[in-house]
Amino acid sequence: MTRRTKIVIAGVTATAIALGLIAVLITLRGNRTEPAAPTSTTPTPTSSSAETTNLLVYFHRGTPGDPGKVVAVPRSVPRTAAVATAALNELLPGPTAAERADGYWSMFVPGTARSLKSVRMADGVAYVDFRDFRNIIPNASSSFGSTALLAELDTTLRQFPTVKSTVYSFDGDVASFYQWLQLTPPGLGDEAEAVAAARLFLVQYAGMRVVFGGPFHRTGNGLAELVCYPAGPHDDTRPVTTLPTVVSLQRLSDRWAVTGTRADVIQVDTPKSGAVLRSPASVSGRAHVFEGNVTVRVLTDKRAEIGRGFVTGGGDALRPFSGQITFAQPNGGNGWILFVEESAANGDVVLVTAVPVMFAGASEPSATVQS
């Protein structure tokens, strides 16, 4: 066999082998199974606890009565470990339309839905910071409103065993939140507690709708005064500084107590501070108020109004007033007699002179009574 013949045979053999390999590869490729197309990794929503967190929010229900009474309403949210944050975010928009139709109501409304800024836990205290929503729910500064609002917040948070107490703030300012509610801010200094006590008295006893604190100064050992102002009839965010009421305070062992208030345009001669009253009580003094009208209210130390009347001073200058005020005689105890000017624009209390008094027992002879 020649060399050329050997080369030709080798070439044919190589070609045959190559064609055989190609056939095998084609056969294998034709028999291969392709992988399935990828599917979505998003879980199908279910009510299982692995994918949702069930919690409660607390609203009021039915005719407004006890502002501290709230009822639980269930909520289900995407699975989260930040349960306090989730609960507040469910609370802040208020009840749904269906819940409102079913009688639920709240201090919170859709306008407060995105108010939560942060929740921080430390030593059992939940520190909650909000964006300022005072202009959205201004009626929370009343005694009823503040109690109702805190009942919803506190009860919602305290469903969680780690929350033992709460502290709230507006944009990091604790004092502004509690002073808005006419309450003593927790953990603040002595002066802040005095200011809060003064403002709270004017709201709860005198009936001022909104109270702004002004200059504060100490007048002696454990004694102080705070100048307070009402809001204007059309703007709850601005004080009327031409209508000052001075609140006198005394530091007791555990708190500041109001010992009286005075307005320069309502000067009271009788009764004196600490007088023992029996109905009817004689009152006298001088006043320069709108149309001379001074409303006189008699309250127990529990804020129950037991008598009301009117006296007339001056509408153009400080002029004398006198009269007698009849009230339901309690069987002893302490209380207040308030001399009030009300706004001609909307009836709000704008000035008050408050005198602390005691009440004679129902069976005591009238000879023991001072007026």
Backbone hydrogen bonds in HBPLUS format (Angstrom, degrees):
<---DONOR---> <-ACCEPTOR-->    atom                        ^
c    i                          cat <-CA-CA->   ^        H-A-AA   ^      H-
h    n   atom  resd res      DA  || num        DHA   H-A  angle D-A-AA Bond
n    s   type  num  typ     dist DA aas  dist angle  dist       angle   num
A0006-LYS N   A0002-THR O   3.13 MM   4  6.47 153.8  2.20 145.7 152.4     1
A0007-ILE N   A0003-ARG O   3.12 MM   4  6.41 152.6  2.20 147.7 154.7     2
A0008-VAL N   A0004-ARG O   3.11 MM   4  6.39 156.3  2.17 147.1 152.8     3
A0009-ILE N   A0005-THR O   3.04 MM   4  6.30 164.4  2.06 152.6 156.4     4
A0010-ALA N   A0006-LYS O   3.00 MM   4  6.18 159.9  2.04 148.1 153.6     5
A0011-GLY N   A0007-ILE O   2.97 MM   4  6.19 151.5  2.05 144.3 152.0     6
A0012-VAL N   A0008-VAL O   2.99 MM   4  6.29 156.4  2.05 150.5 156.6     7
A0013-THR N   A0009-ILE O   2.97 MM   4  6.20 158.7  2.02 148.0 154.1     8
A0014-ALA N   A0010-ALA O   2.98 MM   4  6.20 161.0  2.01 148.9 153.2     9
A0015-THR N   A0011-GLY O   2.98 MM   4  6.16 155.0  2.05 144.2 151.4    10
A0016-ALA N   A0012-VAL O   2.97 MM   4  6.21 152.7  2.05 145.7 153.2    11
A0017-ILE N   A0013-THR O   3.00 MM   4  6.29 156.9  2.05 149.0 155.2    12
A0018-ALA N   A0014-ALA O   2.92 MM   4  6.16 161.8  1.96 149.1 153.9    13
A0019-LEU N   A0015-THR O   2.93 MM   4  6.16 159.8  1.97 148.7 154.1    14
A0020-GLY N   A0016-ALA O   2.94 MM   4  6.15 147.9  2.04 143.0 152.1    15
A0021-LEU N   A0017-ILE O   2.99 MM   4  6.35 154.1  2.06 150.5 156.8    16
A0022-ILE N   A0018-ALA O   2.99 MM   4  6.27 158.6  2.03 149.8 155.7    17
A0023-ALA N   A0019-LEU O   3.04 MM   4  6.24 151.5  2.12 141.4 148.7    18
A0024-VAL N   A0020-GLY O   2.99 MM   4  6.30 154.8  2.06 146.6 153.5    19
A0025-LEU N   A0021-LEU O   2.93 MM   4  6.23 163.4  1.96 154.6 158.1    20
A0026-ILE N   A0022-ILE O   2.96 MM   4  6.17 159.7  2.00 148.7 154.2    21
A0027-THR N   A0023-ALA O   2.96 MM   4  6.14 156.5  2.01 146.0 152.4    22
A0028-LEU N   A0024-VAL O   2.91 MM   4  6.20 159.8  1.95 153.3 158.6    23
A0029-ARG N   A0025-LEU O   2.89 MM   4  6.09 166.5  1.91 153.2 156.9    24
A0030-GLY N   A0026-ILE O   3.03 MM   4  6.12 155.2  2.09 144.6 151.3    25
A0031-ASN N   A0027-THR O   3.20 MM   4  6.41 135.4  2.41 139.7 150.4    26
A0031-ASN N   A0028-LEU O   3.13 MM   3  5.25 132.5  2.37  98.2 110.7    27
A0032-ARG N   A0029-ARG O   3.37 MM   3  5.32 157.8  2.42 101.3 107.5    28
A0051-GLU N   A0048-SER O   3.15 MM   3  5.81 161.8  2.18 116.5 121.4    29
A0052-THR N   A0048-SER O   3.21 MM   4  6.38 134.2  2.44 146.1 159.0    30
A0079-ARG N   A0051-GLU O   3.06 MM  28  5.10 151.3  2.15 124.4 118.1    31
A0053-THR N   A0077-VAL O   2.74 MM  24  5.30 161.3  1.78 156.5 162.0    32
A0077-VAL N   A0053-THR O   2.93 MM  24  5.30 166.6  1.95 149.4 152.4    33
A0055-LEU N   A0075-ARG O   2.92 MM  20  5.39 167.8  1.94 155.1 158.9    34
A0075-ARG N   A0055-LEU O   2.85 MM  20  5.39 155.7  1.91 157.0 152.8    35
A0057-VAL N   A0073-VAL O   2.95 MM  16  5.30 157.4  2.00 146.7 153.7    36
A0073-VAL N   A0057-VAL O   2.73 MM  16  5.30 149.2  1.82 162.9 168.8    37
A0059-PHE N   A0071-VAL O   3.09 MM  12  5.60 145.2  2.22 161.6 158.0    38
A0071-VAL N   A0059-PHE O   2.71 MM  12  5.60 164.7  1.74 168.1 170.9    39
A0060-HIS N   A0105-TRP O   2.93 MM  45  5.21 151.5  2.01 175.9 171.6    40
A0105-TRP N   A0060-HIS O   2.81 MM  45  5.21 160.5  1.85 132.6 136.8    41
A0062-GLY N   A0103-GLY O   2.84 MM  41  5.19 161.5  1.87 145.6 149.2    42
A0069-LYS N   A0066-ASP O   3.16 MM   3  5.58 169.7  2.17 117.6 120.7    43
A0086-ALA N   A0082-ALA O   3.03 MM   4  6.27 161.8  2.06 152.1 157.8    44
A0087-ALA N   A0083-VAL O   2.86 MM   4  6.01 159.4  1.90 149.2 154.3    45
A0088-LEU N   A0084-ALA O   3.05 MM   4  6.26 164.3  2.08 150.1 153.8    46
A0089-ASN N   A0085-THR O   2.98 MM   4  6.17 156.9  2.04 149.4 156.1    47
A0090-GLU N   A0086-ALA O   3.08 MM   4  6.31 131.9  2.32 139.0 151.3    48
A0090-GLU N   A0087-ALA O   3.14 MM   3  5.13 132.7  2.38  94.2 107.1    49
A0091-LEU N   A0087-ALA O   2.92 MM   4  6.20 139.4  2.09 141.9 154.1    50
A0092-LEU N   A0088-LEU O   2.90 MM   4  5.96 167.1  1.92 160.4 160.8    51
A0094-GLY N   A0091-LEU O   2.89 MM   3  5.60 158.1  1.94 125.6 133.0    52
A0100-ARG N   A0096-THR O   2.87 MM   4  6.17 158.7  1.91 155.3 161.1    53
A0101-ALA N   A0097-ALA O   3.00 MM   4  6.21 153.6  2.07 143.4 150.8    54
A0102-ASP N   A0098-ALA O   3.08 MM   4  6.30 125.5  2.39 131.2 145.4    55
A0102-ASP N   A0099-GLU O   2.97 MM   3  4.87 131.5  2.21  92.1 106.4    56
A0104-TYR N   A0099-GLU O   3.01 MM   5  5.50 164.0  2.03 147.5 142.4    57
A0103-GLY N   A0100-ARG O   3.02 MM   3  5.15 162.6  2.05 108.7 111.3    58
A0112-THR N   A0109-VAL O   2.88 MM   3  5.62 163.5  1.90 127.6 132.7    59
A0113-ALA N   A0110-PRO O   3.12 MM   3  5.18 165.3  2.14 113.3 115.4    60
A0115-SER N   A0112-THR O   3.26 MM   3  5.34 148.6  2.36 123.8 118.7    61
A0131-ARG N   A0115-SER O   2.68 MM  16  4.90 156.0  1.73 144.7 153.4    62
A0117-LYS N   A0129-ASP O   2.86 MM  12  5.45 161.2  1.89 153.7 152.7    63
A0118-SER N   A0129-ASP O   3.27 MM  11  5.27 155.8  2.33 138.0 138.9    64
A0129-ASP N   A0118-SER O   2.98 MM  11  5.27 166.3  2.00 146.1 150.5    65
A0120-ARG N   A0127-TYR O   2.84 MM   7  5.01 155.8  1.90 142.3 150.4    66
A0127-TYR N   A0120-ARG O   2.70 MM   7  5.01 174.6  1.70 164.2 162.7    67
A0122-ALA N   A0125-VAL O   3.03 MM   3  5.31 151.3  2.12 142.3 151.4    68
A0125-VAL N   A0122-ALA O   2.98 MM   3  5.31 161.7  2.01 115.3 121.2    69
A0164-LYS N   A0124-GLY O   2.70 MM  40  5.03 164.1  1.72 144.5 149.8    70
A0165-SER N   A0124-GLY O   3.20 MM  41  6.56 148.3  2.31 152.0 152.1    71
A0126-ALA N   A0165-SER O   2.97 MM  39  6.38 165.3  1.99 151.5 152.2    72
A0167-VAL N   A0126-ALA O   2.98 MM  41  6.27 153.8  2.05 158.9 154.4    73
A0128-VAL N   A0167-VAL O   2.89 MM  39  6.26 164.2  1.91 164.3 169.3    74
A0169-SER N   A0128-VAL O   2.97 MM  41  6.39 130.3  2.22 157.6 165.2    75
A0130-PHE N   A0169-SER O   2.86 MM  39  6.13 164.0  1.89 149.5 154.0    76
A0171-ASP N   A0130-PHE O   2.82 MM  41  5.96 161.8  1.85 163.2 169.5    77
A0136-ILE N   A0133-PHE O   3.00 MM   3  5.25 144.3  2.13 105.9 116.8    78
A0137-ILE N   A0133-PHE O   3.30 MM   4  6.69 151.4  2.38 158.2 164.5    79
A0140-ALA N   A0137-ILE O   3.27 MM   3  6.08 163.9  2.30 123.8 125.7    80
A0141-SER N   A0138-PRO O   3.39 MM   3  6.36 170.9  2.40 124.9 125.6    81
A0142-SER N   A0139-ASN O   3.38 MM   3  5.93 170.3  2.39 112.6 115.2    82
A0146-SER N   A0142-SER O   2.90 MM   4  5.98 168.6  1.91 155.5 157.7    83
A0147-THR N   A0143-SER O   3.28 MM   4  6.33 162.4  2.32 142.9 147.7    84
A0148-ALA N   A0144-PHE O   2.96 MM   4  6.14 160.7  2.00 152.6 158.5    85
A0149-LEU N   A0145-GLY O   2.91 MM   4  6.06 163.8  1.94 153.2 157.2    86
A0150-LEU N   A0146-SER O   3.08 MM   4  6.15 169.7  2.09 148.5 151.5    87
A0151-ALA N   A0147-THR O   2.97 MM   4  6.03 147.4  2.08 142.5 151.7    88
A0152-GLU N   A0148-ALA O   3.27 MM   4  6.53 155.0  2.33 145.6 150.2    89
A0153-LEU N   A0149-LEU O   3.14 MM   4  6.44 166.7  2.15 152.2 155.7    90
A0154-ASP N   A0150-LEU O   2.76 MM   4  5.68 163.2  1.79 151.6 155.9    91
A0155-THR N   A0151-ALA O   3.11 MM   4  5.81 159.1  2.15 135.5 142.1    92
A0156-THR N   A0152-GLU O   3.20 MM   4  6.04 154.0  2.27 135.3 142.7    93
A0157-LEU N   A0153-LEU O   3.07 MM   4  6.30 157.8  2.13 152.3 158.1    94
A0158-ARG N   A0154-ASP O   2.83 MM   4  5.93 158.0  1.88 153.0 159.8    95
A0160-PHE N   A0157-LEU O   3.25 MM   3  6.18 170.7  2.26 122.1 124.9    96
A0163-VAL N   A0160-PHE O   2.99 MM   3  5.77 164.6  2.01 128.8 133.4    97
A0170-PHE N   A0173-ASP O   3.17 MM   3  5.12 163.9  2.20 124.8 123.1    98
A0173-ASP N   A0170-PHE O   2.86 MM   3  5.12 166.7  1.87 117.8 122.1    99
A0178-TYR N   A0174-VAL O   3.34 MM   4  6.70 167.5  2.36 161.2 162.1   100
A0179-GLN N   A0175-ALA O   2.86 MM   4  5.88 158.7  1.90 156.7 163.5   101
A0180-TRP N   A0176-SER O   3.07 MM   4  5.95 144.8  2.20 133.3 141.7   102
A0183-LEU N   A0178-TYR O   2.80 MM   5  5.08 173.8  1.80 151.1 150.8   103
A0182-GLN N   A0179-GLN O   3.04 MM   3  4.67 155.6  2.11  96.1 103.2   104
A0193-GLU N   A0189-GLY O   3.15 MM   4  6.45 152.5  2.22 150.1 157.9   105
A0194-ALA N   A0190-ASP O   3.09 MM   4  6.40 151.9  2.17 147.0 154.5   106
A0195-VAL N   A0191-GLU O   2.97 MM   4  6.27 162.0  2.00 155.3 159.6   107
A0196-ALA N   A0192-ALA O   2.98 MM   4  6.16 161.8  2.02 147.3 152.2   108
A0197-ALA N   A0193-GLU O   2.97 MM   4  6.14 155.5  2.03 145.4 151.9   109
A0198-ALA N   A0194-ALA O   3.04 MM   4  6.28 157.4  2.10 151.2 156.5   110
A0199-ARG N   A0195-VAL O   3.08 MM   4  6.32 168.2  2.09 154.3 157.1   111
A0200-LEU N   A0196-ALA O   2.92 MM   4  6.01 157.1  1.98 147.5 154.4   112
A0201-PHE N   A0197-ALA O   3.09 MM   4  6.25 153.0  2.16 142.9 149.1   113
A0202-LEU N   A0198-ALA O   3.25 MM   4  6.59 161.9  2.28 149.8 153.5   114
A0203-VAL N   A0199-ARG O   3.14 MM   4  6.42 144.4  2.27 144.8 154.3   115
A0204-GLN N   A0200-LEU O   2.84 MM   4  5.98 177.5  1.84 161.6 161.8   116
A0205-TYR N   A0201-PHE O   2.83 MM   4  5.42 158.9  1.87 145.0 152.3   117
A0206-ALA N   A0201-PHE O   3.37 MM   5  6.85 156.4  2.43 144.4 151.0   118
A0208-MET N   A0202-LEU O   2.92 MM   6  5.71 164.1  1.94 152.2 147.1   119
A0212-PHE N   A0229-TYR O   2.83 MM  17  5.11 166.9  1.84 157.1 160.7   120
A0229-TYR N   A0212-PHE O   2.88 MM  17  5.11 153.8  1.95 143.5 151.8   121
A0214-GLY N   A0227-VAL O   2.58 MM  13  4.96 142.9  1.71 172.3 172.6   122
A0227-VAL N   A0215-PRO O   2.99 MM  12  5.47 164.6  2.02 156.8 161.9   123
A0217-HIS N   A0225-GLU O   3.06 MM   8  5.63 162.3  2.09 158.2 163.4   124
A0225-GLU N   A0217-HIS O   2.88 MM   8  5.63 155.6  1.94 161.5 169.1   125
A0219-THR N   A0223-LEU O   3.03 MM   4  5.35 148.7  2.13 108.8 118.3   126
A0223-LEU N   A0220-GLY O   3.21 MM   3  4.91 172.7  2.22 112.3 110.4   127
A0251-ARG N   A0222-GLY O   2.69 MM  29  4.82 162.5  1.72 146.9 150.2   128
A0224-ALA N   A0249-LEU O   3.13 MM  25  5.19 155.3  2.19 136.6 136.9   129
A0249-LEU N   A0224-ALA O   2.85 MM  25  5.19 160.7  1.88 158.7 154.9   130
A0226-LEU N   A0247-VAL O   2.97 MM  21  5.24 152.7  2.05 143.1 152.0   131
A0247-VAL N   A0226-LEU O   2.83 MM  21  5.24 173.2  1.84 154.3 155.5   132
A0228-CYS N   A0245-THR O   2.82 MM  17  5.25 163.5  1.85 148.9 154.7   133
A0245-THR N   A0228-CYS O   2.94 MM  17  5.25 160.8  1.98 148.6 154.5   134
A0240-VAL N   A0230-PRO O   2.83 MM  10  5.80 155.9  1.89 170.1 169.8   135
A0243-LEU N   A0240-VAL O   3.15 MM   3  5.88 160.6  2.19 122.4 124.8   136
A0246-VAL N   A0262-ARG O   2.92 MM  16  5.34 166.7  1.94 161.2 157.1   137
A0262-ARG N   A0246-VAL O   2.91 MM  16  5.34 145.9  2.03 143.1 154.0   138
A0248-SER N   A0260-GLY O   2.86 MM  12  5.39 171.2  1.87 158.8 161.3   139
A0259-THR N   A0248-SER O   2.89 MM  11  5.52 164.2  1.92 135.1 140.4   140
A0250-GLN N   A0257-ALA O   2.83 MM   7  5.34 152.5  1.91 151.5 160.8   141
A0257-ALA N   A0250-GLN O   2.88 MM   7  5.34 165.0  1.90 150.6 155.3   142
A0252-LEU N   A0255-ARG O   2.71 MM   3  5.29 161.4  1.74 168.6 173.3   143
A0261-THR N   A0354-ALA O   3.20 MM  93  4.89 159.6  2.24 128.8 132.0   144
A0354-ALA N   A0261-THR O   3.11 MM  93  4.89 136.8  2.30 104.5 116.3   145
A0266-ILE N   A0263-ALA O   2.92 MM   3  5.33 166.2  1.94 118.4 122.8   146
A0288-HIS N   A0265-VAL O   2.87 MM  23  5.11 149.4  1.96 144.5 148.7   147
A0267-GLN N   A0286-ARG O   2.83 MM  19  5.18 153.3  1.90 160.5 166.3   148
A0286-ARG N   A0267-GLN O   2.79 MM  19  5.18 154.1  1.86 147.4 156.2   149
A0269-ASP N   A0284-SER O   2.89 MM  15  5.56 162.0  1.92 132.4 137.7   150
A0270-THR N   A0284-SER O   3.29 MM  14  5.20 165.5  2.31 127.6 130.4   151
A0284-SER N   A0270-THR O   3.01 MM  14  5.20 152.4  2.08 141.1 138.8   152
A0275-ALA N   A0272-LYS O   3.09 MM   3  5.48 157.4  2.14 137.1 134.2   153
A0274-GLY N   A0356-PRO O   2.75 MM  82  5.71 177.1  1.75 151.9 152.4   154
A0358-MET N   A0275-ALA O   2.83 MM  83  6.03 163.7  1.86 157.4 156.7   155
A0370-GLN N   A0276-VAL O   2.95 MM  94  5.29 134.3  2.16 138.4 152.5   156
A0277-LEU N   A0358-MET O   2.75 MM  81  6.17 161.7  1.79 152.0 154.2   157
A0360-ALA N   A0277-LEU O   2.95 MM  83  5.79 171.7  1.96 150.2 149.2   158
A0281-ALA N   A0325-ILE O   2.86 MM  44  5.19 159.8  1.90 144.8 141.8   159
A0325-ILE N   A0281-ALA O   2.83 MM  44  5.19 157.6  1.88 143.5 149.2   160
A0283-VAL N   A0323-GLY O   2.84 MM  40  5.44 165.5  1.86 157.2 157.5   161
A0323-GLY N   A0283-VAL O   2.99 MM  40  5.44 142.7  2.13 153.7 151.0   162
A0285-GLY N   A0321-PHE O   3.00 MM  36  5.39 146.2  2.12 151.4 147.2   163
A0321-PHE N   A0285-GLY O   2.78 MM  36  5.39 150.5  1.86 140.1 139.3   164
A0287-ALA N   A0319-ARG O   2.83 MM  32  5.49 157.0  1.89 149.0 150.5   165
A0314-GLY N   A0287-ALA O   2.80 MM  27  5.70 162.2  1.83 137.2 140.3   166
A0319-ARG N   A0287-ALA O   3.04 MM  32  5.49 169.1  2.06 131.8 130.3   167
A0289-VAL N   A0314-GLY O   2.98 MM  25  6.42 137.1  2.16 167.4 172.1   168
A0292-GLY N   A0289-VAL O   2.95 MM   3  4.91 166.7  1.97 119.0 119.5   169
A0293-ASN N   A0290-PHE O   3.23 MM   3  6.32 157.1  2.29 132.4 131.8   170
A0313-GLY N   A0292-GLY O   2.71 MM  21  4.50 160.3  1.75 138.0 139.1   171
A0294-VAL N   A0311-VAL O   2.98 MM  17  5.38 163.6  2.00 168.3 164.3   172
A0311-VAL N   A0294-VAL O   3.04 MM  17  5.38 158.6  2.09 151.6 158.3   173
A0295-THR N   A0340-VAL O   2.96 MM  45  5.03 159.5  2.00 154.9 152.3   174
A0340-VAL N   A0295-THR O   2.78 MM  45  5.03 169.2  1.80 153.5 157.3   175
A0296-VAL N   A0309-GLY O   2.87 MM  13  5.14 179.8  1.87 140.6 140.5   176
A0309-GLY N   A0296-VAL O   2.84 MM  13  5.14 151.9  1.92 149.0 155.1   177
A0297-ARG N   A0338-LEU O   2.87 MM  41  5.06 156.8  1.92 142.1 150.0   178
A0338-LEU N   A0297-ARG O   2.77 MM  41  5.06 160.6  1.81 152.0 157.7   179
A0298-VAL N   A0307-GLY O   2.88 MM   9  4.90 163.3  1.91 141.6 138.7   180
A0306-ILE N   A0298-VAL O   2.84 MM   8  5.70 158.5  1.89 150.8 158.1   181
A0299-LEU N   A0336-TRP O   2.88 MM  37  5.17 168.8  1.89 151.2 154.9   182
A0336-TRP N   A0299-LEU O   2.83 MM  37  5.17 158.7  1.88 142.7 147.5   183
A0300-THR N   A0304-ALA O   2.94 MM   4  5.32 152.2  2.02 140.8 148.9   184
A0303-ARG N   A0300-THR O   3.02 MM   3  5.30 154.4  2.09 116.9 117.7   185
A0301-ASP N   A0334-ASN O   3.03 MM  33  5.59 127.6  2.32 144.3 131.1   186
A0328-ALA N   A0306-ILE O   2.86 MM  22  5.29 160.6  1.90 145.4 147.5   187
A0332-GLY N   A0360-ALA O   3.36 MM  28  4.89 144.8  2.49 112.1 102.7   188
A0359-PHE N   A0333-GLY O   2.83 MM  26  5.53 158.2  1.88 168.7 169.8   189
A0335-GLY N   A0357-VAL O   2.94 MM  22  5.33 150.6  2.03 150.0 143.9   190
A0357-VAL N   A0335-GLY O   2.95 MM  22  5.33 171.6  1.96 130.8 133.4   191
A0337-ILE N   A0355-VAL O   3.01 MM  18  5.39 153.0  2.09 147.6 156.2   192
A0355-VAL N   A0337-ILE O   3.03 MM  18  5.39 169.6  2.04 147.1 150.4   193
A0339-PHE N   A0353-THR O   2.89 MM  14  5.17 158.5  1.94 146.5 153.8   194
A0353-THR N   A0339-PHE O   2.95 MM  14  5.17 158.8  1.99 146.5 153.0   195
A0341-GLU N   A0351-LEU O   3.02 MM  10  5.21 162.8  2.05 139.5 142.5   196
A0350-VAL N   A0341-GLU O   3.00 MM   9  5.94 175.7  2.00 163.0 163.9   197
A0343-SER N   A0348-ASP O   2.63 MM   5  5.12 162.1  1.66 151.1 157.0   198
A0347-GLY N   A0343-SER O   2.90 MM   4  4.62 141.4  2.05 125.4 133.2   199
A0364-GLU N   A0361-GLY O   3.06 MM   3  5.26 161.6  2.10 111.2 117.1   200
A0368-THR N   A0365-PRO O   3.20 MM   3  6.13 172.0  2.20 126.4 128.2   201
A0369-VAL N   A0366-SER O   3.04 MM   3  5.30 163.4  2.07 112.9 117.7   202
